[in-house]
Amino acid sequence: MARWDDFRYFAPSTPRKAKGGIRAQSQRGGFGESWWAKRWIAVLDSFGLGSRMQRGRRYARQGQVLAIDFGDGRIQARVQGSRPTPYEVKIRVKTLPKEAWSKVAAAAAEQAMFASKLLAGQMPQEMEDLFRTAGVTLFPAAYQDLTTDCSCPDWSNPCKHIAAVYCLLGEEFDRDPFLIFRMRGMSREGFVGLLGGMETARTPVLPPEPLPADPAQFWKGAAEFPPQVPPEVRLTEAALPRRLGKFPLWSGTVELHAFLDGVYTRASAYAAGVLQGNRDEVGH
């Protein structure tokens, strides 16, 4: 029997300003740039969550989410609302059985492109088909696959605090597609291990190459190295941080890579001046 508390109405409230919260990188439009991040938001929208997602988007962009912790099949977060104490959000996702993961890994190992893209931090769009072939889905198929709880007094599911975490998850999936796997119960290391086992079973073991009989030839070694080319002087942007991807759960007001571009450009210009002997002419 439904209780009277289930139908209580809570007037719209203004959240307290959060300090050091996780601010969404996207301040307008959708969340995330990759197809798998957009697919996550589209799946949530297909569940008919309505205006709660809109309010959650505002919370995510204002930085009301203070912390997010990921586990296998679970997400825990703290969200600053209108009360002094932040609300505790718990999201559990229906995990997939080990047999299904083995089938997905076996199908992915058949195509080297899949494994290389995954290891490069990309999710091949055909991965959804591989999951369907294994009899499961990559993303939750129904809202019943998501079990959520929030310590706020709002009985709506999802409340705006849960919806804010949903939105930030889209950007985190954009940064690391393996978080989608972890949400479904499989870690990056576990799936890579499954892929490696499949590849090992398919790769023939070649006999070791015999050593040369002539000791002089053995110690001669490889051909001489080509002469070193003088280093080119060039301005380099933050290439290494860009290879590492987006900073996880960034809380700054300025996009990290855009900030680092300026730092690397100034540092590169100074280093170039030092190499050319123009140290005094280069600004610090």
Secondary structure, DSSP 8 states (H G I E B T S, - for coil): ---GGGG-----------SS-B--S-SSS-S-SSHHHHHHHHHHHHTT-THHHHHHHHHHHHT-EEEEEEETTEEEEEE--SSSS-EEEEEEE----HHHHHHHHHHHHT-HHHHHHHHTT---TTHHHHHHHTTS-SS-SSGGGEEEEESSS--SSS-HHHHHHHHHHHHHHHH-THHHHHHTT--HHHHHHHHHHHHHHHS---------S-HHHHHH-S---------------SHHHHHH-S-TT---SS-HHHHHHHHHHHHHHHHHHHHTT-GGGS--
